[in-house]
Amino acid sequence: MSDEPQPHEPEHSPSEPSEPSGAFEEIVGEATDRDPDLAVIEAGSRTLRARSGPQPDTVPSRPEDPEVDRALRAVEEELATRWGETKLEPSVKRIAALMDVLGEPQRAYPSIHITGTNGKTTTARMVEALLGAFELRTGRFSSPHVQSVTERISVDGAPVPAERFIEIYEDVKPYVDLVDAREEYRLSFFEVLTGMAYAAFADAPVDVAVVEVGMGGSWDATNVIDGHVAVITPISRDHTDRLGETPEQIAVEKSGIIKPDAAVVLAQQPVEAASVVLRKAVEVDATVAREGMEFGVVSRELAVGGQQLTLRGLGGEYPEIFLPVHGAHMAHNAAVALAAVEAFFGIGQQQARTLDLDVVREAFASVTSPGRLEVVRTSPTVVLDAAHNPGGAGATAEAVGEAFGFSRLIGVFAPSADKDVRGVLEAFEPVLTEIVVTRHQTIRAMDVDTLAALAVEIFGEDRVQVEPQLDSALEEAITLAEEEGEYAGAGVLVTGSVYTVGEARLLLGGKR
């Protein structure tokens, strides 16, 4: 790239790697080996217990201490001077240089690397919950964040505190400056955060890192790790200007995370995308587990607050899994996450045993996914979902219809201009009675008048309302839903972007 770095608007000593295989005997076993009522694993002199109870909300608020808040804002402002996540120079040269001067922290732990178009963040959270339930210390790097940049780096299932985030930045900053001085372009916003995460995980230290790709795979900044397990969630069209127009072209970039001798866990894919991934796996001698073949969803039923699943893993079936999130796509994410964790522990090709069922149940029951079919208000019910491409919107539309059965559903829609907005609107049109179009507060937001004209084409003039600001759009949508009466079953769906969901979550007083 020849452009100077542009400001970012918030969206989106070396150690030998530890091996996962040594933990295998500690976490797997026949169901008859233990009391089925206890999530306990006897492992010689060591007893592992699953963590019980729901996880705390993982969307932190601003620090209460004014000094800490000022320090965090200073870090955010410095990060904002760098290339944003949508301004890319496809190369891992700069992040590799940063890893080199930091002493290769990403080699200090094994990792599970996750790419795909939809479902990455939720799948990463599920993998994290499963690993944590078996008392492995986890580090998770995810993007983009819903409300706070500190969400992106988690240790032991929770975002690092603001104080720790600031410390990590200050520790890494001298090395960032060194690389900036050497390279043609400064490190980007996402590259710096990636370096911070890898350094933080080594310093913790973690037993395993769960790393979500930012965009693509081959040249994504996260791809300086050698993932023991490479997970590829469903591929569909998104970021087509950077990744390609077809699932096949996009799969070429996504499959770049597959490393020699890795285990590949492949979600259901378009045939052409799956073919690309399988060819890549053969080239590097990686093993592949395919959803619908080696693992998958056996059954699912609606349940209060979520769904009840039977999953088939790489080593056998896991019945009566309660998952406290809605939608068939979430069930498939759960199957992928389970297979990824099994593969991490060597189950499948080498072993035909299962993970401890009670621990798996505890883990899935603790899963949260802020901003993904998240209910933040009742009377009327307001649901937030970060769907921002046609594939994600289609999954959300199906899930909302199945899980909630609204008599009237009002949409609040605020997308980014660089997305396939027509495709997203077309996916939501069958389930939305009316739509209130608006904008989120970033420079990437689509112009409201342009959005309104497009919405009228798809919904018709009578079903479209325009509100220039998100707060007024939310108020209007809630008023429309309330017209149905308290018990008539009307609801509001807020969607279109992670930015939109984050802003709405604050406005509606969601958990922070």
QUIURNOR-V491434 format. One line per field, one symbol per residue. phi: phi as a letter, one per 30 degrees, with the letter a starting at -180 (. if undefined). Layout:
phi = ???
//
This chain:
phi = .cddececcec..dcdddcddddeddbblddddadddcdbbdbidcccbddcidddeccdcdeddedddddddddddddddceddccbbdacddddddddddihddcdadbccbbkcbjdddddddeedddddcicdcbbcbadcdbbddddccbhibeddeedededddddeddddddeddcdbdededdddddddddddddedcdaccbcddailecdeddcccddbccbdecbdahddcckdceddddeddddddceidccccdebeedddddddddddecicdbccdjcdalcdabbdbdilacbccccdclcbdhcccdbcjeddddeddddddddeddcidkdcbcccdedddddedddcdbbeibhcdcabhddcccbdebbeddddddeddddddchddabcccbbcdddcddeddddddedccdbbccabdcbddddedddddddddeccjddccbbbdcdddddddddddddddjecdidbbccajadeddddddddcideb
//
